[in-house]
């Protein structure tokens, strides 16, 4: 008997014997009341009922009742031995249960569609915000240039100095518009994969020193020093030279633009086992902690009025993030108010 949890007295052989005795006894007692009954007849009747009843009841109990109970008990023991935390839900569904399989498929389908709807709503909201930001950013330089040009058209008698001054301001606004459009195209092309990252072995040292020369005039106007520190000799990495120059120009330019007067911008190169870590640090006013999570979003500005004065497109850090990500890395920022800001990312050694 497999079902060990049931006492032996309740097993089929004992139950069938007990029931057979009861049936034989009842049958014999019933026959004893008949007029023609005698001892030999009663004995034969009792023996026959006992034997056939015991056999019939035994097979009935064993095969119709206890066999199913034994199977159920074995299944329970097997399930108890398994760890439900590591069994996938799909494995707990019997293959021969079409209703369970259909329910699982429907649940999976509904979950997938819910995720798709959420993603579509998120994309729609993002597009709305992006269009609003682009419209606002384009409107500012267009309206400024439009105002200067129309002022000159409405006042043709203005002197040459005033006309030149207004035209220079209009040209500056249009230059800002040109920068904005180019940056928008760059971000769009990187995201859609239109711009491929051509990784080659390049030396960062001459690239950084060349950027220092490009930004020398701007740094001198704010009395900001530019410095390259770290590993001596060639700084060989696997990267796209043009795109990496774009990243470093943005970061170093931001350090000058948003740093303090008489400030410092330091490009620090630290060697790791498989890569070089590039950090661009300044000792400027720093960025409040609440702005750091959104710093790489398109058109996000910490100080909007100050950013407008600096003439940035609001896309510089977004472009930096995308280019660094395309190189298989990630840019991080650490900043404390009144203690400066540091942007860091890693590039694979060549």
Long-range contacts (C-beta under 8 A, 24 or more apart in sequence): 1-66, 2-70, 2-73, 2-74, 3-66, 3-69, 3-70, 3-73, 5-73, 6-69, 11-66, 12-58, 12-61, 12-62, 12-65, 12-66, 13-58, 15-57, 15-61, 16-53, 16-54, 16-55, 16-57, 16-58, 16-60, 16-61, 17-54, 19-53, 19-54, 19-57, 20-49, 20-50, 20-51, 20-53, 20-54, 20-57, 21-50, 23-49, 23-50, 23-53, 23-57, 24-48, 24-49, 24-50, 24-53, 130-298, 133-298, 133-299, 133-314, 134-184, 134-299, 136-299, 137-180, 137-299, 137-313, 137-314, 138-177, 138-180, 140-308, 141-173, 141-174, 141-176, 141-177, 141-180, 142-173, 142-177, 144-169, 144-170, 144-173, 145-170, 145-171, 145-173, 145-174, 145-177, 148-173, 172-311, 176-311, 176-313, 179-311, 179-313, 180-313, 180-314, 180-315, 183-313, 183-315, 183-316, 183-319, 184-313, 184-315, 186-246, 186-315, 186-319, 187-298, 187-315, 187-318, 187-319, 187-322, 190-319, 190-322, 190-323, 190-326, 191-322, 195-243, 197-240, 197-243, 197-323, 197-326, 197-327, 198-240, 199-238, 199-239, 199-240, 199-327, 200-238, 200-239, 200-240, 200-241, 201-236, 201-237, 201-238, 201-350, 202-236, 202-237, 202-238, 202-239, 202-241, 202-244, 202-350, 203-234, 203-235, 203-236, 204-235, 204-236, 204-237, 204-239, 204-244, 204-248, 204-269, 204-276, 204-278, 204-347, 205-233, 205-234, 205-235, 207-241, 207-244, 207-245, 207-248, 208-235, 208-248, 208-267, 210-245, 211-245, 211-248, 211-249, 211-252, 212-252, 214-249, 215-249, 215-252, 215-253, 215-256, 218-253, 218-256, 218-257, 219-256, 219-265, 222-256, 222-259, 222-261, 222-262, 222-263, 223-261, 223-262, 223-263, 224-255, 224-256, 224-259, 224-261, 224-262, 224-263, 224-264, 224-265, 225-263, 225-264, 225-265, 226-252, 226-256, 226-265, 226-267, 227-264, 227-265, 227-266, 227-267, 228-266, 228-267, 228-269, 229-266, 229-267, 229-268, 229-269, 230-267, 230-268, 230-269, 230-270, 230-271, 231-269, 231-270, 231-271, 231-276, 235-269, 235-276, 236-349, 236-350, 237-275, 237-276, 237-347, 237-348, 237-349, 237-350, 238-347, 238-348, 238-349, 238-350, 239-327, 239-347, 240-323, 240-327, 243-323, 243-326, 243-327, 244-323, 244-327, 244-347, 246-319, 246-320, 246-323, 247-319, 247-320, 247-323, 247-324, 247-345, 248-278, 248-280, 250-316, 250-317, 250-319, 250-320, 251-280, 251-320, 251-343, 252-280, 253-316, 254-316, 254-317, 255-280, 255-281, 255-282, 255-284, 255-341, 256-282, 257-310, 257-312, 258-282, 258-284, 258-285, 258-306, 258-310, 259-283, 259-284, 259-285, 259-340, 260-284, 260-285, 272-346, 274-348, 274-349, 275-346, 275-347, 275-348, 275-349, 276-346, 276-347, 276-349, 277-344, 277-345, 277-346, 278-344, 278-345, 278-346, 278-347, 279-342, 279-343, 279-344, 280-342, 280-343, 280-344, 281-340, 281-341, 281-342, 281-343, 282-340, 282-341, 282-342, 283-339, 283-340, 284-340, 284-341, 285-337, 285-338, 286-335, 286-336, 286-337, 286-338, 286-339, 286-340, 286-341, 287-333, 287-335, 287-337, 287-341, 288-337, 289-335, 292-333, 292-335, 295-333, 296-320, 296-321, 296-331
